[in-house]
């Protein structure tokens, strides 16, 4: 296949660079226009006919940001004409995948190939889900919850993500609802009601479990060492108990409601102590599991304990336990790591998901107890999908159609300097005192719950704002402000634009936004 790639004067060098990196036989045609995005299909067709025989090519790609539809150009040239990618850096991957994508006369090719890769990934994940349904119908695997609120997993399948609402019974009901819905929307399989150490009000525990069940169609678990709270939670509808140990196991076994409910068992002894050495810890855990089974607990799940301060030792514990107990269900508490390290959770969660898969764990326990781990549930869910796809395909976890790249990217799309720009005299920017706008000033703030940016306009000497506007993106906000004629100087407009973009970046990244301060 021979392809003609059409571009403008400024972009030609970088377009040629990426076309050469492709395996496809392609030629670059520079049209007499500076900016490629201004090339209309009709103009392109006219110039191609004047410059080169179009029949030499099987396919012609116009710039992805070119306006309009390329159908007219196809008719004029009698050769298929489609839109290429918006950025030259994506040309290589588009050209190398021409046989896999159906190009569009209206949509940029980069969007199509991303959609293709994502659709393929989702289809494979769907098939994994269908396989799990087959096994579930055969009575295999681990089921948590009941009816429409049932979650299922098995060895070799995606682990269930358990997301904890920390100290849930002490929180206002509306806050519990908000967190539960957020976790469910993030992809959590089970919502955990975490209870403060030392016990709480049993009625509050019941109400909290029912509150969660009332807003999400997910199973609920209870995280407590107190047997009375376990009973209260299960009576209210909880389908999983965290956690049993040598201290509370005998008392819990006296209630048939608890012995019928899946329970997580830890290696803690009668004094609540957990052995430091991983071999001793595994042996103690095996003893506790055996004891739990003898006491009548039907479904037991092992928690060898993940510890960030003895991280490798705790991983050895998981590895050794899984080697000795290949059929026992295992919980992996990644929240013990993400909450206790000052590092961005997104990369940490991916590595933990990779380890979880290698260790063949069945449940992964996490939380979003602090601002630095906000979004951790979704990160973990996406990471597990990536790992599952990579293992299924037998490839590294890259180029899957889904990714966790947020602040970094695989290909830089910077636009190179043109020759004219390289040769012009360049001045340094100015640091001058700010001149206030006589019409007043703005206060910019963000609403974390909605992701919206709020702008309040104040007149000098007046305590209350005289105008307010909100929006999800800077453009709609500043267009409203311009329409209301609330700025009278270019300097003030430029300042406002900078602050709005900073606010948007803060919302997107989870960073704090304070007006007149840097986001990073």
C-alpha positions as CSV (number, residue, x, y, z in Angstrom):
1,X,0.0,0.0,0.0
2,X,1.3,3.5,-0.9
3,X,0.1,6.4,1.2
4,X,0.3,10.1,0.6
5,X,0.5,12.2,3.8
6,X,-0.5,15.8,3.3
7,X,0.8,18.6,5.6
8,X,1.7,22.3,5.8
9,X,5.0,24.1,5.8
10,X,5.6,24.3,9.5
11,X,4.8,20.6,10.3
12,X,6.6,19.1,7.3
13,X,10.0,18.2,9.1
14,X,8.3,16.5,12.0
15,X,5.8,14.7,9.7
16,X,8.6,13.4,7.6
17,X,10.4,12.2,10.7
18,X,7.5,10.1,11.9
19,X,6.5,8.8,8.4
20,X,10.1,7.4,8.0
21,X,9.7,5.5,11.2
22,X,6.7,3.6,9.8
23,X,6.8,0.3,8.0
24,X,4.4,1.6,5.3
25,X,5.5,3.0,2.0
26,X,4.5,6.6,2.3
27,X,5.3,10.0,0.8
28,X,4.9,13.5,2.3
29,X,3.4,16.4,0.3
30,X,3.9,19.9,1.6
31,X,1.1,22.3,0.6
32,X,1.7,26.1,0.3
33,X,0.1,26.9,3.6
34,X,1.8,27.5,7.0
35,X,-0.5,25.7,9.4
36,X,-1.7,22.2,8.5
37,X,-4.9,22.6,10.5
38,X,-6.0,25.3,8.0
39,X,-5.8,22.9,5.0
40,X,-9.4,22.3,3.7
41,X,-10.2,19.1,1.8
42,X,-11.1,21.1,-1.3
43,X,-7.9,23.1,-1.2
44,X,-5.9,19.9,-0.7
45,X,-7.5,18.1,-3.6
46,X,-6.8,21.1,-5.9
47,X,-3.1,21.3,-4.9
48,X,-2.6,17.5,-5.1
49,X,-4.0,17.5,-8.7
50,X,-1.6,20.3,-9.6
51,X,1.4,18.7,-8.0
52,X,1.3,14.9,-8.2
53,X,-0.7,12.2,-9.9
54,X,-3.1,11.1,-7.2
55,X,-3.5,7.6,-8.8
56,X,0.0,6.8,-7.6
57,X,-1.4,6.3,-4.2
58,X,-3.9,3.8,-2.6
59,X,-4.7,6.2,0.2
60,X,-4.4,9.9,1.0
61,X,-4.2,11.2,4.6
62,X,-5.1,14.9,5.4
63,X,-4.2,16.5,8.7
64,X,-6.4,15.2,11.6
65,X,-7.4,18.8,12.5
66,X,-8.3,19.8,9.0
67,X,-11.9,21.2,8.9
68,X,-14.8,19.6,7.2
69,X,-15.4,16.2,5.6
70,X,-12.9,14.6,3.2
71,X,-15.6,12.9,1.0
72,X,-15.5,15.7,-1.6
73,X,-11.7,15.4,-1.9
74,X,-12.1,11.6,-2.5
75,X,-14.6,12.3,-5.3
76,X,-12.3,14.9,-7.0
77,X,-9.2,12.7,-6.8
78,X,-10.9,9.4,-7.3
79,X,-8.7,8.1,-4.5
80,X,-9.8,7.4,-0.9
81,X,-9.0,10.4,1.3
82,X,-9.3,10.3,5.1
83,X,-8.2,12.2,8.1
84,X,-4.9,11.3,9.6
85,X,-4.0,11.9,13.3
86,X,-4.1,15.3,14.9
87,X,-0.5,15.1,16.0
88,X,2.5,14.1,13.8
89,X,3.9,12.0,16.7
90,X,0.9,9.6,16.2
91,X,1.6,9.1,12.4
92,X,3.8,6.1,12.9
93,X,1.3,4.1,14.9
94,X,-1.6,5.0,12.6
95,X,0.3,4.1,9.4
96,X,1.5,0.8,11.0
97,X,-2.1,-0.1,11.9
98,X,-4.0,0.9,8.7
99,X,-5.2,-2.7,8.2
100,X,-6.7,-2.8,11.7
101,X,-8.7,0.5,11.7
102,X,-11.5,1.8,9.6
103,X,-10.5,5.4,8.8
104,X,-12.9,8.2,8.9
105,X,-13.6,11.2,6.6
106,X,-14.6,13.2,9.7
107,X,-12.8,11.9,12.8
108,X,-9.0,12.1,13.3
109,X,-7.3,8.7,13.0
110,X,-5.6,8.9,16.4
111,X,-9.0,8.9,18.1
112,X,-10.1,5.9,16.0
113,X,-7.1,3.8,16.8
114,X,-7.4,4.6,20.5
115,X,-11.0,3.6,20.4
116,X,-10.1,0.4,18.5
117,X,-7.5,-0.6,21.1
118,X,-9.8,0.2,24.0
119,X,-12.7,-1.7,22.4
120,X,-10.5,-4.7,21.9
121,X,-9.3,-4.6,25.5
122,X,-12.9,-4.3,26.8
123,X,-14.0,-7.2,24.6
124,X,-11.3,-9.4,26.1
125,X,-12.2,-8.4,29.6
126,X,-15.8,-9.2,28.8
127,X,-14.8,-12.7,27.7
128,X,-13.0,-13.2,31.0
129,X,-16.2,-12.2,32.8
130,X,-18.2,-14.7,30.7
131,X,-15.8,-17.5,31.6
132,X,-16.2,-16.6,35.3
133,X,-20.0,-16.9,35.0
134,X,-19.6,-20.4,33.6
135,X,-17.5,-21.5,36.6
136,X,-19.8,-19.7,39.0
137,X,-22.8,-21.7,37.6
138,X,-20.8,-24.9,38.3
139,X,-20.6,-23.9,42.0
140,X,-16.9,-23.1,41.8
141,X,-15.1,-20.0,43.2
142,X,-15.6,-17.5,46.0
143,X,-19.0,-15.7,46.2
144,X,-19.5,-12.7,48.5
145,X,-23.0,-11.3,49.0
146,X,-26.4,-12.3,47.8
147,X,-28.6,-12.0,44.7
148,X,-28.0,-8.9,42.6
149,X,-25.4,-7.8,45.2
150,X,-23.2,-10.9,44.7
151,X,-19.5,-10.6,43.7
152,X,-17.5,-13.6,42.5
153,X,-13.9,-14.6,41.9
154,X,-11.7,-17.6,41.6
155,X,-8.0,-18.5,41.2
156,X,-6.7,-17.0,37.9
157,X,-9.5,-14.5,37.6
158,X,-9.7,-10.8,38.4
159,X,-9.4,-10.3,42.2
160,X,-12.3,-8.5,43.9
161,X,-11.5,-5.0,45.0
162,X,-12.7,-4.2,48.6
163,X,-12.9,-0.5,49.2
164,X,-13.1,0.7,52.9
165,X,-15.0,3.6,54.2
166,X,-12.8,4.4,57.2
167,X,-14.6,4.9,60.5
168,X,-17.9,4.8,58.6
169,X,-20.3,4.6,61.6
170,X,-18.9,8.0,62.9
171,X,-19.5,9.8,59.6
172,X,-22.7,11.7,58.6
173,X,-25.0,9.4,56.6
174,X,-24.8,11.6,53.5
175,X,-21.0,11.4,53.6
176,X,-21.2,7.6,53.8
177,X,-23.6,7.6,50.8
178,X,-21.3,9.8,48.8
179,X,-18.2,7.7,49.5
180,X,-20.1,4.4,48.8
181,X,-21.3,5.7,45.5
182,X,-17.9,7.0,44.6
183,X,-16.3,3.7,45.3
184,X,-19.0,1.8,43.3
185,X,-18.5,4.2,40.3
186,X,-14.8,3.7,40.6
187,X,-15.2,-0.1,40.1
188,X,-15.0,-1.5,43.6
189,X,-16.6,-4.9,43.9
190,X,-17.3,-4.8,47.7
191,X,-17.8,-1.7,49.9
192,X,-16.3,-2.1,53.4
193,X,-17.6,-0.5,56.5
194,X,-14.6,0.2,58.6
195,X,-15.2,0.6,62.4
196,X,-13.0,2.4,64.9
197,X,-10.7,0.2,67.1
198,X,-12.3,-0.2,70.5
199,X,-15.9,-0.7,69.3
200,X,-18.8,1.6,68.6
201,X,-22.5,1.8,68.8
202,X,-24.1,-1.4,67.5
203,X,-27.1,0.5,66.2
204,X,-24.8,2.9,64.2
205,X,-23.1,-0.1,62.7
206,X,-26.4,-1.5,61.5
207,X,-27.6,1.8,60.2
208,X,-24.3,2.3,58.3
209,X,-24.4,-1.1,56.6
210,X,-28.0,-0.5,55.6
211,X,-27.1,3.0,54.3
212,X,-24.5,1.6,52.0
213,X,-26.8,-1.2,50.8
214,X,-29.4,1.4,50.1
215,X,-27.3,3.4,47.6
216,X,-25.2,0.8,45.8
217,X,-25.9,-2.7,44.4
218,X,-22.7,-4.1,45.8
219,X,-22.0,-6.5,48.7
220,X,-20.9,-4.9,51.9
221,X,-18.2,-6.1,54.3
222,X,-17.6,-5.2,58.0
223,X,-14.0,-4.4,59.2
224,X,-13.9,-4.9,63.0
225,X,-12.4,-7.2,65.7
226,X,-15.5,-6.8,67.8
227,X,-17.8,-9.9,67.6
228,X,-21.0,-7.9,68.6
229,X,-20.3,-5.5,65.7
230,X,-19.8,-8.4,63.3
231,X,-23.2,-9.8,64.3
232,X,-24.9,-6.4,64.0
233,X,-23.4,-5.9,60.5
234,X,-24.3,-9.3,59.2
235,X,-27.9,-8.9,60.6
236,X,-28.1,-5.7,58.6
237,X,-26.9,-7.5,55.4
238,X,-23.1,-7.6,55.4
239,X,-21.7,-10.5,53.4
240,X,-18.1,-10.6,54.5
241,X,-16.3,-10.2,57.8
242,X,-12.8,-8.7,58.4
243,X,-11.2,-10.1,60.5
244,X,-11.0,-13.1,62.8
245,X,-8.0,-14.1,64.8
246,X,-7.1,-16.2,67.9
247,X,-8.6,-13.6,70.2
248,X,-12.2,-13.5,68.8
249,X,-12.6,-16.7,66.8
250,X,-14.1,-18.9,69.6
251,X,-16.6,-16.2,70.6
252,X,-17.6,-15.6,67.0
253,X,-18.1,-19.3,66.3
254,X,-21.0,-19.4,68.8
255,X,-23.2,-17.5,66.4
256,X,-24.3,-19.5,63.4
257,X,-25.0,-16.3,61.5
258,X,-21.2,-15.6,61.5
259,X,-20.1,-19.1,60.7
260,X,-22.2,-19.1,57.5
261,X,-20.6,-15.8,56.4
262,X,-17.2,-15.7,54.6
263,X,-14.5,-14.5,57.0
264,X,-11.0,-13.1,56.7
265,X,-8.5,-14.7,59.1
266,X,-5.3,-13.0,60.2
267,X,-2.1,-14.5,61.9
268,X,-2.7,-12.6,65.2
269,X,-2.4,-14.7,68.3
270,X,-4.4,-14.7,71.6
271,X,-2.6,-11.5,72.6
272,X,-3.2,-9.8,69.3
273,X,0.4,-10.1,68.3
274,X,1.5,-10.9,64.8
275,X,4.9,-12.8,64.3
276,X,7.6,-10.6,62.6
277,X,9.3,-13.5,60.8
278,X,7.4,-14.5,57.6
279,X,7.8,-18.2,58.2
280,X,6.4,-17.9,61.7
281,X,3.7,-15.7,60.5
282,X,2.6,-18.2,57.8
283,X,2.6,-21.0,60.3
284,X,0.5,-19.0,62.8
285,X,-1.9,-18.1,60.0
286,X,-2.3,-21.8,59.0
287,X,-3.0,-22.6,62.6
288,X,-5.7,-19.9,62.8
289,X,-7.3,-21.1,59.5
290,X,-7.4,-24.7,60.7
291,X,-8.9,-23.6,64.0
292,X,-11.5,-21.5,62.2
293,X,-12.5,-24.5,60.0
294,X,-12.8,-26.8,63.0
295,X,-15.0,-24.2,64.7
296,X,-17.4,-24.4,61.8
297,X,-16.6,-21.4,59.7
298,X,-17.7,-22.4,56.2
299,X,-15.6,-20.0,54.0
300,X,-12.3,-18.7,55.3
301,X,-10.0,-16.2,53.5
302,X,-6.3,-15.8,54.6
303,X,-4.7,-12.5,55.2
304,X,-0.9,-13.0,55.5
305,X,-0.6,-9.2,56.2
306,X,1.1,-6.7,53.9
307,X,3.4,-4.4,55.8
308,X,5.1,-1.4,54.2
309,X,7.8,-1.3,56.9
310,X,8.8,-4.9,56.2
311,X,7.6,-5.0,52.7
312,X,9.8,-7.7,51.1
313,X,9.4,-9.9,54.2
314,X,5.6,-9.6,53.9
315,X,5.7,-10.5,50.2
316,X,7.8,-13.6,51.1
317,X,5.0,-14.4,53.5
318,X,2.4,-14.2,50.8
319,X,4.6,-16.2,48.4
320,X,5.2,-18.9,51.0
321,X,1.6,-19.1,52.1
322,X,0.4,-19.5,48.5
323,X,3.1,-22.1,47.8
324,X,1.9,-24.2,50.8
325,X,-1.8,-23.4,50.4
326,X,-2.6,-23.1,46.6
327,X,-6.4,-23.6,47.1
328,X,-7.0,-21.2,50.0
329,X,-8.5,-17.8,49.2
330,X,-6.2,-14.9,50.0
331,X,-6.7,-11.2,50.7
332,X,-4.0,-8.6,49.9
333,X,-4.2,-5.4,51.9
334,X,-2.7,-2.7,49.6
335,X,-4.1,0.2,51.6
336,X,-1.4,-0.6,54.2
337,X,1.1,0.5,51.6
338,X,-0.6,3.4,49.6
339,X,-1.7,5.2,52.8
340,X,1.7,4.9,54.5
341,X,4.0,6.1,51.7
342,X,4.4,9.7,50.5
343,X,4.4,8.7,46.8
344,X,1.8,9.1,44.1
345,X,-0.6,6.2,44.4
346,X,-1.1,5.6,40.7
347,X,2.2,3.9,40.1
348,X,2.3,2.2,43.5
349,X,-1.1,0.7,42.8
350,X,-0.1,-0.7,39.5
351,X,3.0,-2.5,41.0
352,X,0.8,-3.8,43.8
353,X,-1.7,-5.1,41.3
354,X,1.0,-6.8,39.4
355,X,2.3,-8.5,42.6
356,X,-1.2,-9.4,43.6
357,X,-1.7,-11.2,40.3
358,X,1.6,-13.0,40.6
359,X,0.7,-14.1,44.1
360,X,-2.7,-15.3,42.9
361,X,-4.6,-13.4,45.5
362,X,-8.4,-13.3,45.4
363,X,-9.4,-10.1,47.2
364,X,-7.5,-6.7,47.3
365,X,-8.3,-4.4,50.2
366,X,-7.8,-0.7,49.8
367,X,-9.1,2.7,50.8
368,X,-9.0,6.4,50.0
369,X,-8.5,7.8,53.6
370,X,-6.4,10.8,52.6
371,X,-6.2,13.3,49.8
372,X,-3.0,11.7,48.4
373,X,-4.9,8.4,47.8
374,X,-8.0,10.0,46.3
375,X,-8.8,8.0,43.2
376,X,-6.9,4.9,44.4
377,X,-9.8,2.5,44.0
378,X,-10.2,3.4,40.3
379,X,-6.4,3.2,39.8
380,X,-6.4,-0.3,41.3
381,X,-9.3,-1.5,39.3
382,X,-7.7,-0.2,36.0
383,X,-4.3,-1.7,37.0
384,X,-5.9,-5.1,37.6
385,X,-7.5,-5.0,34.1
386,X,-4.1,-4.1,32.6
387,X,-2.4,-6.9,34.4
388,X,-5.1,-9.4,33.5
389,X,-5.0,-8.4,29.8
390,X,-1.2,-8.6,29.7
391,X,-1.1,-12.1,31.2
392,X,-3.8,-13.3,28.9
393,X,-2.0,-11.9,25.8
394,X,1.5,-13.0,27.1
395,X,2.8,-9.5,26.6
396,X,4.3,-6.7,28.9
397,X,1.5,-4.4,30.3
398,X,1.8,-1.8,27.6
399,X,0.0,-0.9,24.3
400,X,-3.1,-2.6,25.8
401,X,-5.7,0.0,24.9
402,X,-6.1,1.1,28.6
403,X,-3.3,2.7,30.7
404,X,-2.6,4.5,33.9
405,X,-0.4,7.2,32.2
406,X,-1.6,10.4,33.7
407,X,1.1,13.0,34.1
408,X,3.4,11.4,31.5
409,X,2.8,10.1,28.0
410,X,4.3,7.5,25.6
411,X,5.0,10.0,22.8
412,X,5.9,13.6,23.0
413,X,3.7,15.8,20.7
414,X,5.6,19.0,21.0
415,X,5.7,21.1,17.9
416,X,9.2,21.9,16.7
417,X,10.4,25.5,16.0
418,X,10.1,26.5,12.3
419,X,13.1,28.0,10.6
420,X,11.5,31.4,10.7
421,X,11.0,31.0,14.5
422,X,14.6,29.9,15.0
423,X,16.0,33.0,13.3
424,X,13.8,35.7,14.7
425,X,15.2,37.9,17.6
426,X,13.8,36.6,20.9
427,X,13.2,38.9,23.9
428,X,13.1,37.9,27.6
429,X,9.7,38.1,29.3
430,X,9.0,41.1,31.6
431,X,8.6,41.2,35.4
432,X,6.6,44.3,36.0
433,X,4.3,45.4,38.8
434,X,0.6,44.4,38.3
435,X,-1.9,47.1,37.5
436,X,-5.3,46.6,39.0
437,X,-8.4,46.6,36.8
438,X,-10.7,49.5,37.8
439,X,-13.7,47.2,37.3
440,X,-12.7,45.0,40.2
441,X,-11.0,41.7,40.9
442,X,-11.8,37.9,40.9
443,X,-11.6,35.1,43.4
444,X,-11.1,31.7,41.8
445,X,-12.0,28.5,43.7
446,X,-12.7,24.8,43.0
447,X,-15.5,22.5,44.1
448,X,-13.8,19.1,44.6
449,X,-17.1,17.2,44.7
450,X,-18.3,18.4,41.3
451,X,-15.0,19.2,39.7
452,X,-16.3,22.7,38.8
453,X,-14.4,25.9,38.8
454,X,-16.1,28.9,40.5
455,X,-15.2,32.5,39.9
456,X,-16.5,35.4,42.0
457,X,-16.2,39.0,41.0
458,X,-15.8,41.8,43.6
459,X,-15.9,45.5,43.3
460,X,-13.2,47.3,45.2
461,X,-14.3,48.3,48.7
462,X,-17.3,45.9,48.7
463,X,-17.3,42.8,50.9
464,X,-19.8,40.7,48.9
465,X,-19.3,39.5,45.3
466,X,-21.6,41.1,42.6
467,X,-21.3,38.3,40.1
468,X,-20.4,34.6,40.2
469,X,-19.9,32.0,37.4
470,X,-19.1,28.3,37.4
471,X,-18.0,25.7,34.8
472,X,-16.1,22.6,34.1
473,X,-13.6,24.2,31.7
474,X,-11.9,27.6,31.6
475,X,-13.3,28.7,28.2
476,X,-17.0,28.6,29.1
477,X,-16.1,30.7,32.3
478,X,-14.0,33.4,30.6
479,X,-16.5,33.7,27.7
480,X,-19.3,34.4,30.2
481,X,-17.0,37.0,32.0
482,X,-16.2,38.7,28.7
483,X,-19.9,38.8,27.8
484,X,-20.7,40.4,31.2
485,X,-17.9,43.0,30.5
486,X,-16.2,42.4,33.9
487,X,-12.7,43.0,32.7
488,X,-11.3,46.2,31.1
489,X,-7.6,45.4,30.7
490,X,-5.6,42.9,28.7
491,X,-3.4,42.4,31.7
492,X,-6.4,41.3,33.9
493,X,-7.7,39.0,31.1
494,X,-4.3,37.3,30.8
495,X,-4.1,36.9,34.6
496,X,-7.6,35.4,34.8
497,X,-6.8,33.0,32.0
498,X,-3.7,31.7,33.8
499,X,-5.6,31.2,37.1
500,X,-8.5,29.4,35.4
501,X,-6.1,27.0,33.7
502,X,-4.2,26.4,37.0
503,X,-7.6,25.6,38.6
504,X,-8.4,23.1,35.8
505,X,-5.0,21.4,36.2
506,X,-5.5,21.2,39.9
507,X,-8.9,19.5,39.5
508,X,-7.5,17.1,36.9
509,X,-4.5,16.1,38.9
510,X,-5.9,16.2,42.5
511,X,-3.5,19.0,43.5
512,X,-4.5,21.9,45.7
513,X,-5.6,25.1,44.1
514,X,-4.8,28.3,45.9
515,X,-5.1,31.5,43.8
516,X,-1.7,33.2,43.1
517,X,0.2,30.0,44.1
518,X,1.8,27.4,41.9
519,X,0.0,24.1,41.4
520,X,3.3,22.1,41.4
